[in-house]
Amino acid sequence: MKGLPGNMDQILKEAQKMQERMAAMEEELAHETVEASAGGGIVTVVANGKQEILKIRIDPQVVDKADVEMLEDLILAAVNEARAKAQQMMKERLAKITGGLGGLGGLGLPGLM
């Protein structure tokens, strides 16, 4: 990086630090979870910060009572909410790391949310 004009060397160093912080954040998010439910807790979905669905719980008391179509709709609603929460958690963490650089004049940074 020697011989780069002006502050380019410093900018590249900062970009590398940011990349390292982002990698660490992704590792942390893989171990953090969010939970969402639908139908007053009939269906609950747990996802990690990488938006991977880890667990789906269905209240056993409703399985005999609920029709399958309603149960499928509740599962879908809970899964979508869990993914949305996981995505929001990731965006919040990313904003802390990038200091808001993700939205540079609407251009954004490639590969970032």
CNS distance restraints for C-alpha pairs under 8 A (distance, minus, plus):
assign (resid   1 and name CA) (resid   9 and name CA) 6.00 0.50 0.50
assign (resid   2 and name CA) (resid   9 and name CA) 7.20 0.50 0.50
assign (resid   4 and name CA) (resid   8 and name CA) 5.85 0.50 0.50
assign (resid   4 and name CA) (resid   9 and name CA) 5.80 0.50 0.50
assign (resid   5 and name CA) (resid   9 and name CA) 7.46 0.50 0.50
assign (resid   7 and name CA) (resid  11 and name CA) 6.15 0.50 0.50
assign (resid   8 and name CA) (resid  12 and name CA) 6.13 0.50 0.50
assign (resid   9 and name CA) (resid  13 and name CA) 6.30 0.50 0.50
assign (resid  10 and name CA) (resid  14 and name CA) 6.19 0.50 0.50
assign (resid  11 and name CA) (resid  15 and name CA) 6.13 0.50 0.50
assign (resid  12 and name CA) (resid  16 and name CA) 6.21 0.50 0.50
assign (resid  13 and name CA) (resid  17 and name CA) 6.30 0.50 0.50
assign (resid  14 and name CA) (resid  18 and name CA) 6.12 0.50 0.50
assign (resid  15 and name CA) (resid  19 and name CA) 6.16 0.50 0.50
assign (resid  16 and name CA) (resid  20 and name CA) 6.28 0.50 0.50
assign (resid  17 and name CA) (resid  21 and name CA) 6.22 0.50 0.50
assign (resid  18 and name CA) (resid  22 and name CA) 6.10 0.50 0.50
assign (resid  18 and name CA) (resid  97 and name CA) 6.78 0.50 0.50
assign (resid  18 and name CA) (resid  98 and name CA) 6.82 0.50 0.50
assign (resid  19 and name CA) (resid  23 and name CA) 6.26 0.50 0.50
assign (resid  20 and name CA) (resid  24 and name CA) 6.31 0.50 0.50
assign (resid  21 and name CA) (resid  25 and name CA) 6.09 0.50 0.50
assign (resid  21 and name CA) (resid  97 and name CA) 6.73 0.50 0.50
assign (resid  22 and name CA) (resid  26 and name CA) 6.18 0.50 0.50
assign (resid  22 and name CA) (resid  94 and name CA) 7.14 0.50 0.50
assign (resid  22 and name CA) (resid  97 and name CA) 6.92 0.50 0.50
assign (resid  23 and name CA) (resid  27 and name CA) 6.38 0.50 0.50
assign (resid  24 and name CA) (resid  28 and name CA) 6.29 0.50 0.50
assign (resid  25 and name CA) (resid  29 and name CA) 6.09 0.50 0.50
assign (resid  25 and name CA) (resid  93 and name CA) 7.19 0.50 0.50
assign (resid  25 and name CA) (resid  94 and name CA) 7.81 0.50 0.50
assign (resid  26 and name CA) (resid  30 and name CA) 6.32 0.50 0.50
assign (resid  26 and name CA) (resid  49 and name CA) 7.86 0.50 0.50
assign (resid  26 and name CA) (resid  50 and name CA) 7.36 0.50 0.50
assign (resid  27 and name CA) (resid  31 and name CA) 7.10 0.50 0.50
assign (resid  28 and name CA) (resid  32 and name CA) 6.61 0.50 0.50
assign (resid  29 and name CA) (resid  33 and name CA) 7.71 0.50 0.50
assign (resid  29 and name CA) (resid  48 and name CA) 6.65 0.50 0.50
assign (resid  29 and name CA) (resid  49 and name CA) 4.30 0.50 0.50
assign (resid  29 and name CA) (resid  50 and name CA) 6.14 0.50 0.50
assign (resid  29 and name CA) (resid  90 and name CA) 7.23 0.50 0.50
assign (resid  30 and name CA) (resid  48 and name CA) 5.70 0.50 0.50
assign (resid  30 and name CA) (resid  49 and name CA) 5.36 0.50 0.50
assign (resid  30 and name CA) (resid  50 and name CA) 5.56 0.50 0.50
assign (resid  31 and name CA) (resid  48 and name CA) 6.53 0.50 0.50
assign (resid  31 and name CA) (resid  49 and name CA) 7.20 0.50 0.50
assign (resid  32 and name CA) (resid  48 and name CA) 5.45 0.50 0.50
assign (resid  32 and name CA) (resid  49 and name CA) 5.71 0.50 0.50
assign (resid  33 and name CA) (resid  46 and name CA) 6.58 0.50 0.50
assign (resid  33 and name CA) (resid  47 and name CA) 5.47 0.50 0.50
assign (resid  33 and name CA) (resid  48 and name CA) 4.17 0.50 0.50
assign (resid  33 and name CA) (resid  49 and name CA) 5.97 0.50 0.50
assign (resid  33 and name CA) (resid  86 and name CA) 7.49 0.50 0.50
assign (resid  34 and name CA) (resid  46 and name CA) 5.76 0.50 0.50
assign (resid  34 and name CA) (resid  47 and name CA) 5.48 0.50 0.50
assign (resid  34 and name CA) (resid  48 and name CA) 6.19 0.50 0.50
assign (resid  34 and name CA) (resid  49 and name CA) 7.37 0.50 0.50
assign (resid  34 and name CA) (resid  82 and name CA) 6.36 0.50 0.50
assign (resid  34 and name CA) (resid  85 and name CA) 6.51 0.50 0.50
assign (resid  34 and name CA) (resid  86 and name CA) 6.18 0.50 0.50
assign (resid  35 and name CA) (resid  44 and name CA) 6.92 0.50 0.50
assign (resid  35 and name CA) (resid  45 and name CA) 5.68 0.50 0.50
assign (resid  35 and name CA) (resid  46 and name CA) 4.48 0.50 0.50
assign (resid  35 and name CA) (resid  47 and name CA) 6.47 0.50 0.50
assign (resid  35 and name CA) (resid  82 and name CA) 5.80 0.50 0.50
assign (resid  35 and name CA) (resid  85 and name CA) 7.99 0.50 0.50
assign (resid  36 and name CA) (resid  44 and name CA) 5.65 0.50 0.50
assign (resid  36 and name CA) (resid  45 and name CA) 5.37 0.50 0.50
assign (resid  36 and name CA) (resid  46 and name CA) 6.58 0.50 0.50
assign (resid  36 and name CA) (resid  78 and name CA) 5.53 0.50 0.50
assign (resid  36 and name CA) (resid  79 and name CA) 7.38 0.50 0.50
assign (resid  36 and name CA) (resid  81 and name CA) 5.86 0.50 0.50
assign (resid  36 and name CA) (resid  82 and name CA) 4.97 0.50 0.50
assign (resid  36 and name CA) (resid  85 and name CA) 7.98 0.50 0.50
assign (resid  37 and name CA) (resid  41 and name CA) 5.26 0.50 0.50
assign (resid  37 and name CA) (resid  42 and name CA) 7.21 0.50 0.50
assign (resid  37 and name CA) (resid  43 and name CA) 5.48 0.50 0.50
assign (resid  37 and name CA) (resid  44 and name CA) 4.14 0.50 0.50
assign (resid  37 and name CA) (resid  45 and name CA) 6.17 0.50 0.50
assign (resid  37 and name CA) (resid  77 and name CA) 7.95 0.50 0.50
assign (resid  37 and name CA) (resid  78 and name CA) 5.01 0.50 0.50
assign (resid  37 and name CA) (resid  81 and name CA) 7.74 0.50 0.50
assign (resid  38 and name CA) (resid  42 and name CA) 6.24 0.50 0.50
assign (resid  38 and name CA) (resid  43 and name CA) 5.42 0.50 0.50
assign (resid  38 and name CA) (resid  44 and name CA) 6.56 0.50 0.50
assign (resid  38 and name CA) (resid  74 and name CA) 5.58 0.50 0.50
assign (resid  38 and name CA) (resid  75 and name CA) 7.34 0.50 0.50
assign (resid  38 and name CA) (resid  77 and name CA) 6.37 0.50 0.50
assign (resid  38 and name CA) (resid  78 and name CA) 5.28 0.50 0.50
assign (resid  39 and name CA) (resid  43 and name CA) 6.57 0.50 0.50
assign (resid  39 and name CA) (resid  74 and name CA) 6.31 0.50 0.50
assign (resid  41 and name CA) (resid  59 and name CA) 7.49 0.50 0.50
assign (resid  42 and name CA) (resid  58 and name CA) 5.70 0.50 0.50
assign (resid  42 and name CA) (resid  59 and name CA) 5.03 0.50 0.50
assign (resid  42 and name CA) (resid  62 and name CA) 7.13 0.50 0.50
assign (resid  42 and name CA) (resid  74 and name CA) 7.84 0.50 0.50
assign (resid  43 and name CA) (resid  56 and name CA) 7.13 0.50 0.50
assign (resid  43 and name CA) (resid  57 and name CA) 5.69 0.50 0.50
assign (resid  43 and name CA) (resid  58 and name CA) 4.64 0.50 0.50
assign (resid  43 and name CA) (resid  59 and name CA) 6.48 0.50 0.50
assign (resid  43 and name CA) (resid  71 and name CA) 7.94 0.50 0.50
assign (resid  43 and name CA) (resid  74 and name CA) 6.28 0.50 0.50
assign (resid  43 and name CA) (resid  75 and name CA) 5.95 0.50 0.50
assign (resid  43 and name CA) (resid  78 and name CA) 6.67 0.50 0.50
assign (resid  44 and name CA) (resid  56 and name CA) 5.72 0.50 0.50
assign (resid  44 and name CA) (resid  57 and name CA) 5.05 0.50 0.50
assign (resid  44 and name CA) (resid  58 and name CA) 6.53 0.50 0.50
assign (resid  44 and name CA) (resid  75 and name CA) 7.63 0.50 0.50
assign (resid  44 and name CA) (resid  78 and name CA) 6.17 0.50 0.50
assign (resid  45 and name CA) (resid  53 and name CA) 7.17 0.50 0.50
assign (resid  45 and name CA) (resid  54 and name CA) 7.64 0.50 0.50
assign (resid  45 and name CA) (resid  55 and name CA) 5.71 0.50 0.50
assign (resid  45 and name CA) (resid  56 and name CA) 4.51 0.50 0.50
assign (resid  45 and name CA) (resid  57 and name CA) 6.37 0.50 0.50
assign (resid  45 and name CA) (resid  75 and name CA) 7.75 0.50 0.50
assign (resid  45 and name CA) (resid  78 and name CA) 5.72 0.50 0.50
assign (resid  45 and name CA) (resid  79 and name CA) 5.77 0.50 0.50
assign (resid  45 and name CA) (resid  82 and name CA) 6.26 0.50 0.50
assign (resid  46 and name CA) (resid  53 and name CA) 6.01 0.50 0.50
assign (resid  46 and name CA) (resid  54 and name CA) 5.51 0.50 0.50
assign (resid  46 and name CA) (resid  55 and name CA) 5.05 0.50 0.50
assign (resid  46 and name CA) (resid  56 and name CA) 6.44 0.50 0.50
assign (resid  46 and name CA) (resid  82 and name CA) 6.44 0.50 0.50
assign (resid  47 and name CA) (resid  51 and name CA) 5.79 0.50 0.50
assign (resid  47 and name CA) (resid  52 and name CA) 5.33 0.50 0.50
assign (resid  47 and name CA) (resid  53 and name CA) 4.28 0.50 0.50
assign (resid  47 and name CA) (resid  54 and name CA) 5.17 0.50 0.50
assign (resid  47 and name CA) (resid  55 and name CA) 7.04 0.50 0.50
assign (resid  47 and name CA) (resid  82 and name CA) 5.89 0.50 0.50
assign (resid  47 and name CA) (resid  83 and name CA) 6.65 0.50 0.50
assign (resid  47 and name CA) (resid  86 and name CA) 6.73 0.50 0.50
assign (resid  48 and name CA) (resid  52 and name CA) 5.52 0.50 0.50
assign (resid  48 and name CA) (resid  53 and name CA) 6.70 0.50 0.50
assign (resid  48 and name CA) (resid  54 and name CA) 6.85 0.50 0.50
assign (resid  48 and name CA) (resid  86 and name CA) 6.40 0.50 0.50
assign (resid  49 and name CA) (resid  86 and name CA) 4.83 0.50 0.50
assign (resid  49 and name CA) (resid  87 and name CA) 6.96 0.50 0.50
assign (resid  49 and name CA) (resid  89 and name CA) 6.68 0.50 0.50
assign (resid  49 and name CA) (resid  90 and name CA) 6.24 0.50 0.50
assign (resid  50 and name CA) (resid  86 and name CA) 6.81 0.50 0.50
assign (resid  50 and name CA) (resid  87 and name CA) 7.60 0.50 0.50
assign (resid  50 and name CA) (resid  90 and name CA) 7.63 0.50 0.50
assign (resid  51 and name CA) (resid  82 and name CA) 7.81 0.50 0.50
assign (resid  51 and name CA) (resid  83 and name CA) 5.28 0.50 0.50
assign (resid  51 and name CA) (resid  86 and name CA) 5.39 0.50 0.50
assign (resid  51 and name CA) (resid  87 and name CA) 6.51 0.50 0.50
assign (resid  52 and name CA) (resid  83 and name CA) 7.62 0.50 0.50
assign (resid  53 and name CA) (resid  79 and name CA) 7.47 0.50 0.50
assign (resid  53 and name CA) (resid  82 and name CA) 7.92 0.50 0.50
assign (resid  53 and name CA) (resid  83 and name CA) 7.71 0.50 0.50
assign (resid  56 and name CA) (resid  75 and name CA) 7.93 0.50 0.50
assign (resid  58 and name CA) (resid  62 and name CA) 7.93 0.50 0.50
assign (resid  58 and name CA) (resid  63 and name CA) 7.73 0.50 0.50
assign (resid  59 and name CA) (resid  63 and name CA) 7.16 0.50 0.50
assign (resid  60 and name CA) (resid  64 and name CA) 7.93 0.50 0.50
assign (resid  61 and name CA) (resid  65 and name CA) 7.58 0.50 0.50
assign (resid  62 and name CA) (resid  66 and name CA) 5.54 0.50 0.50
assign (resid  63 and name CA) (resid  67 and name CA) 7.78 0.50 0.50
assign (resid  66 and name CA) (resid  70 and name CA) 6.64 0.50 0.50
assign (resid  66 and name CA) (resid  71 and name CA) 6.47 0.50 0.50
assign (resid  67 and name CA) (resid  71 and name CA) 6.39 0.50 0.50
assign (resid  68 and name CA) (resid  72 and name CA) 6.11 0.50 0.50
assign (resid  69 and name CA) (resid  73 and name CA) 6.27 0.50 0.50
assign (resid  70 and name CA) (resid  74 and name CA) 6.24 0.50 0.50
assign (resid  71 and name CA) (resid  75 and name CA) 6.20 0.50 0.50
assign (resid  72 and name CA) (resid  76 and name CA) 6.17 0.50 0.50
assign (resid  73 and name CA) (resid  77 and name CA) 6.16 0.50 0.50
assign (resid  74 and name CA) (resid  78 and name CA) 6.14 0.50 0.50
assign (resid  75 and name CA) (resid  79 and name CA) 6.06 0.50 0.50
assign (resid  76 and name CA) (resid  80 and name CA) 6.15 0.50 0.50
assign (resid  77 and name CA) (resid  81 and name CA) 6.19 0.50 0.50
assign (resid  78 and name CA) (resid  82 and name CA) 6.09 0.50 0.50
assign (resid  79 and name CA) (resid  83 and name CA) 6.20 0.50 0.50
assign (resid  80 and name CA) (resid  84 and name CA) 6.14 0.50 0.50
assign (resid  81 and name CA) (resid  85 and name CA) 6.16 0.50 0.50
assign (resid  82 and name CA) (resid  86 and name CA) 6.17 0.50 0.50
assign (resid  83 and name CA) (resid  87 and name CA) 6.09 0.50 0.50
assign (resid  84 and name CA) (resid  88 and name CA) 6.16 0.50 0.50
assign (resid  85 and name CA) (resid  89 and name CA) 6.16 0.50 0.50
assign (resid  86 and name CA) (resid  90 and name CA) 6.28 0.50 0.50
assign (resid  87 and name CA) (resid  91 and name CA) 6.23 0.50 0.50
assign (resid  88 and name CA) (resid  92 and name CA) 6.17 0.50 0.50
assign (resid  89 and name CA) (resid  93 and name CA) 6.31 0.50 0.50
assign (resid  90 and name CA) (resid  94 and name CA) 6.06 0.50 0.50
assign (resid  91 and name CA) (resid  95 and name CA) 6.06 0.50 0.50
assign (resid  91 and name CA) (resid 113 and name CA) 7.02 0.50 0.50
assign (resid  92 and name CA) (resid  96 and name CA) 6.47 0.50 0.50
assign (resid  93 and name CA) (resid  97 and name CA) 6.48 0.50 0.50
assign (resid  94 and name CA) (resid  98 and name CA) 6.02 0.50 0.50
assign (resid  95 and name CA) (resid  99 and name CA) 5.47 0.50 0.50
assign (resid  95 and name CA) (resid 100 and name CA) 5.13 0.50 0.50
assign (resid  95 and name CA) (resid 101 and name CA) 7.51 0.50 0.50
assign (resid  95 and name CA) (resid 102 and name CA) 7.12 0.50 0.50
assign (resid  96 and name CA) (resid 100 and name CA) 7.29 0.50 0.50
assign (resid  98 and name CA) (resid 102 and name CA) 6.67 0.50 0.50
assign (resid 100 and name CA) (resid 104 and name CA) 7.68 0.50 0.50
assign (resid 101 and name CA) (resid 108 and name CA) 7.08 0.50 0.50
assign (resid 101 and name CA) (resid 109 and name CA) 7.27 0.50 0.50
assign (resid 102 and name CA) (resid 107 and name CA) 8.00 0.50 0.50
assign (resid 102 and name CA) (resid 108 and name CA) 4.66 0.50 0.50
assign (resid 102 and name CA) (resid 109 and name CA) 5.36 0.50 0.50
assign (resid 102 and name CA) (resid 112 and name CA) 6.67 0.50 0.50
assign (resid 102 and name CA) (resid 113 and name CA) 7.70 0.50 0.50
assign (resid 103 and name CA) (resid 107 and name CA) 6.14 0.50 0.50
assign (resid 103 and name CA) (resid 108 and name CA) 4.43 0.50 0.50
assign (resid 103 and name CA) (resid 109 and name CA) 7.27 0.50 0.50
assign (resid 104 and name CA) (resid 108 and name CA) 5.19 0.50 0.50
assign (resid 104 and name CA) (resid 109 and name CA) 7.48 0.50 0.50
assign (resid 108 and name CA) (resid 112 and name CA) 7.28 0.50 0.50
